[in-house]
């Protein structure tokens, strides 16, 4: 049977279940990438990696909370001697895991025009997407001495052939779907109708989709799929509905989401029976000035405070940290 496209919402029967005793778990993912100006056109070179040293402090922070983060590395990081020196021992000691993140505009081969549409790897010709991905996977295996089992498309840019590409390489988990988000205005994918829970992308249950956790909150939360097009037409309406407690979309990330919002999202997810949540952030946010979310040391302190508060609340709600390896071992097939 042909693989389903990652762009298609799955049937309810594809919802993934986990082994007894798995409980409620949370995975911390870090899009580990080069520094670039998010407001400017994409470029294939001239990027910095100065923040990579900040991973040392971040990793110590994670270990203090009992968290094993998964670093989803792209080409500039995978080929950085400094990144290999910092992350390699963590992977060998099972204090961290490595996954793949494809930023096509910095990943060879460069046969496409560098543009906003082509920043979504799924928009590229399938053979070019596959070749870029293959070179990156090879670089990660060589540089970090491990075989990555989880993938995230940069900018969440999956395409119709991405699932087959991942399965052919032995990737067990895709985490590119950003539930309740629509990137069509930027020539990207539409995930507005995808579910929040993990699900199988294929009938033979070889590739698990692990969406980035995003929750609807408020009196109109059950009408989320109907609300999003309305909010796109009337942007100011979103703020008004949030202030009235009627409707809010909350991504589970310290980037642009407050601790209070995160706690509401956690409550909604658990109340809806979610077994596995995904927290995400970008590694350049570990140094001020590289993302819109962290422009000062105070912003960086707030990011760490968010993580401290969120994981404290996970503990109160009985949600334990999980690793990619544990997910693969525990998902029922």
C-alpha positions in Angstrom: 0.0 0.0 0.0 1.3 3.5 -0.8 2.6 5.7 2.0 0.4 8.5 3.1 1.8 12.0 2.7 2.8 13.7 5.9 0.7 16.6 4.6 -2.5 14.6 5.0 -4.3 14.3 8.3 -4.5 10.6 9.3 -7.6 8.5 10.0 -8.4 8.1 13.6 -7.4 4.5 13.4 -3.8 5.5 13.0 -3.5 7.0 16.5 -0.5 5.5 18.2 -0.7 3.7 21.5 2.0 2.9 24.0 2.8 -0.1 26.2 1.2 -0.4 29.6 3.3 1.5 32.2 4.4 4.2 29.7 2.3 6.7 31.5 2.4 10.4 30.6 5.7 11.6 29.1 7.3 14.7 27.6 10.1 15.0 25.1 12.4 18.0 24.9 13.5 18.8 21.3 16.1 21.4 20.3 16.3 22.6 16.7 20.1 22.9 16.7 21.0 25.2 13.9 23.1 28.1 12.6 22.5 31.7 13.5 20.7 33.8 10.9 18.5 36.9 10.7 14.9 35.6 10.6 13.7 38.8 9.0 16.0 38.7 6.0 16.1 36.5 2.8 17.7 33.1 3.2 21.4 32.7 2.3 23.5 29.6 1.8 26.6 31.0 3.7 27.8 33.6 6.2 26.1 32.1 9.2 27.5 32.0 12.8 27.6 29.2 15.4 28.8 31.3 18.3 25.9 30.1 20.5 27.0 26.4 20.4 29.2 27.0 23.5 26.0 27.9 25.3 24.8 24.3 24.9 27.2 23.3 27.7 25.2 25.3 30.2 21.9 24.3 28.7 22.8 20.6 28.9 23.8 21.0 32.6 20.5 22.6 33.2 18.7 19.7 31.5 20.7 17.1 33.5 19.7 18.9 36.7 16.1 18.3 35.8 16.6 14.7 34.8 15.9 15.5 31.1 17.7 14.0 28.1 17.2 16.5 25.3 17.3 15.5 21.6 19.4 17.9 19.5 18.0 18.0 15.9 21.1 19.2 14.1 21.3 20.6 10.6 24.3 20.8 8.2 26.3 23.7 9.7 26.1 22.1 13.1 26.7 18.5 11.9 29.9 19.6 10.1 31.2 21.8 13.0 34.2 20.4 14.9 33.1 22.4 18.0 29.6 21.0 17.9 30.9 17.5 17.5 33.3 18.0 20.4 30.5 19.2 22.7 27.6 16.9 21.6 29.5 13.8 20.8 30.4 12.8 24.4 26.9 13.6 25.6 25.5 11.2 23.0 28.0 8.5 23.9 27.2 8.9 27.6 23.4 8.8 26.8 22.9 12.2 28.3 21.6 13.5 25.0 20.3 12.2 21.7 20.9 13.4 18.1 18.3 13.8 15.4 18.2 15.3 12.0 16.9 18.7 10.9 17.1 19.7 7.3 17.6 23.4 6.4 17.8 23.1 2.6 19.2 26.5 2.0 22.5 25.7 3.8 22.6 22.0 3.0 24.4 20.7 -0.1 24.0 20.1 -2.9 22.8 23.6 -4.0 21.0 23.1 -7.3 17.9 25.1 -6.4 17.2 28.8 -6.3 17.4 30.0 -2.7 14.0 31.4 -2.0 11.3 31.4 0.7 9.3 28.6 -1.1 12.4 26.5 -1.4 13.2 26.9 2.3 10.6 24.2 2.7 12.4 21.1 1.7 9.2 19.4 0.7 8.8 21.9 -2.1 12.0 20.7 -3.7 12.1 18.0 -6.4 12.0 14.7 -4.4 15.4 13.6 -5.7 17.0 16.8 -4.5 15.3 16.7 -1.1 16.5 13.1 -0.8 20.1 13.9 -1.7 20.3 16.8 0.7 18.8 14.6 3.5 21.2 11.8 2.7 24.3 13.9 2.9 23.2 15.3 6.2 22.4 11.9 7.6 25.9 10.7 6.5 27.5 13.7 8.1 25.7 13.1 11.4 26.6 9.4 11.5 30.2 10.2 10.8 30.6 13.1 13.1 28.6 12.0 16.1 29.0 8.2 15.9 25.3 7.5 16.1 22.4 6.6 13.8 19.7 9.2 14.2 16.2 7.9 14.5 14.1 11.1 14.5 13.7 13.9 11.9 12.3 17.4 11.7 12.1 19.4 8.5 13.3 22.9 9.0 10.4 25.3 9.0 8.3 22.1 9.2 8.6 21.8 5.5 7.6 18.2 4.7 6.4 17.2 1.3 4.5 14.4 -0.4 7.6 12.2 -0.7 9.2 12.9 2.7 7.7 9.9 4.5 9.1 7.4 1.9 12.5 9.1 2.1 12.6 8.8 5.9 11.6 5.2 5.9 14.2 4.3 3.3 16.8 5.6 5.7 15.5 3.8 8.7 14.1 6.9 10.5 11.5 5.8 13.1 10.0 9.1 14.0 9.1 12.3 12.2 8.4 15.4 14.3 7.8 18.0 11.5 4.0 18.4 11.9 3.2 21.6 13.9 -0.4 20.9 14.8 -2.9 23.7 14.3 -0.6 25.8 12.2 -1.0 26.8 8.5 2.1 27.9 6.5 0.4 28.2 3.1 0.8 32.0 3.0 4.6 31.3 3.0 4.3 28.5 0.4 4.6 25.9 3.2 2.3 23.1 4.5 -1.0 23.3 6.2 -1.3 21.4 9.5 -4.4 23.1 10.7 -6.4 19.8 10.6 -3.8 17.5 11.9 -4.3 15.9 15.4 -2.3 16.7 18.5 -1.6 13.1 19.4 1.2 10.8 18.0 0.0 8.7 15.0 1.3 6.3 12.4 1.9 7.7 9.0 1.6 4.4 7.2 -0.4 1.1 7.4 2.7 -1.0 8.2 3.5 1.2 11.2 7.1 1.9 10.4 7.1 5.7 10.7 5.6 7.4 13.8 4.5 11.1 13.6 5.2 13.0 16.8 3.6 16.4 16.4 5.0 19.5 18.2 2.4 20.0 20.9 0.0 22.9 20.4 -3.2 23.2 22.2 -6.4 25.2 21.8 -7.7 26.8 25.0 -10.9 28.6 25.9 -14.6 28.3 25.5 -14.3 27.9 21.7 -11.4 25.5 21.7 -13.4 22.7 20.2 -14.1 24.9 17.2 -10.4 25.5 16.5 -10.4 24.3 12.9 -13.2 26.8 12.2 -11.6 29.6 14.1 -8.2 29.6 12.4 -9.4 30.8 8.9 -11.5 33.5 10.7 -8.4 34.7 12.7 -6.3 34.9 9.5 -8.9 37.2 8.0 -9.3 39.3 11.1 -5.9 39.3 13.0 -7.1 41.6 15.8 -9.9 39.2 16.7 -7.4 36.8 18.2 -6.2 39.2 20.8 -9.8 40.1 21.8 -10.8 36.4 22.1 -7.8 35.6 24.2 -8.5 38.5 26.6 -12.1 37.3 27.0 -10.9 33.7 27.6 -12.8 32.5 24.5 -10.0 31.1 22.3 -6.3 30.8 22.2 -3.7 28.8 20.4 -0.8 27.8 22.6 2.4 26.1 21.3 4.3 24.3 24.0 7.6 26.3 23.7 9.4 28.9 25.8 9.7 31.0 22.6 6.7 33.3 22.5 4.6 31.4 25.1 4.4 32.5 28.7 4.6 30.0 31.6 1.0 30.6 32.4 0.0 29.8 28.8 2.1 26.7 28.9 0.5 25.4 32.0 -3.0 25.9 30.4 -1.7 24.0 27.4 -0.4 21.2 29.5 -3.7 20.9 31.4 -5.7 20.8 28.1 -3.4 18.2 26.6 -3.6 15.9 29.7 -7.3 16.4 30.1 -7.7 15.3 26.4 -5.9 12.1 27.2 -2.5 12.9 25.6 0.2 10.4 26.6 3.1 12.2 25.0 3.9 15.9 24.7 6.7 17.6 22.8 8.5 20.8 24.0 10.5 22.6 21.3 13.0 25.5 21.1 15.8 26.7 18.8 19.4 26.5 19.9 20.3 30.1 18.8 17.8 31.3 21.6 20.5 30.1 24.1 22.4 33.3 23.2 20.8 36.8 23.1 20.4 38.5 19.8 19.9 35.5 17.5 16.2 34.9 17.6 13.2 37.2 18.0 12.4 35.5 21.3 15.7 36.1 23.2 17.2 39.6 22.6 18.7 40.2 26.1 20.1 38.3 29.1 16.8 39.0 30.8 15.0 37.2 28.0 17.4 34.3 28.3 16.8 34.1 32.1 13.1 34.0 31.3 13.6 31.1 28.9 15.3 29.1 31.6 12.6 30.1 34.1 10.0 28.9 31.7 11.6 25.5 31.4 12.0 25.3 35.2 8.4 26.2 35.7 7.1 23.9 32.9 9.0 20.9 34.1 8.1 21.6 37.7 4.4 21.5 36.6 5.0 18.3 34.6 6.3 16.8 37.8 3.1 17.9 39.7 0.9 16.4 36.9 2.9 13.1 36.9 4.5 13.7 33.5 8.0 12.2 33.2 10.7 13.0 30.7 11.2 10.6 27.9 13.8 9.8 25.3 13.5 9.0 21.6 14.9 5.5 22.3 12.2 4.9 25.0 9.4 6.1 22.6 10.5 3.7 19.9 10.8 0.8 22.4 7.3 1.6 24.0 5.1 2.4 21.1 2.7 -0.5 20.3 2.9 -1.9 16.7 
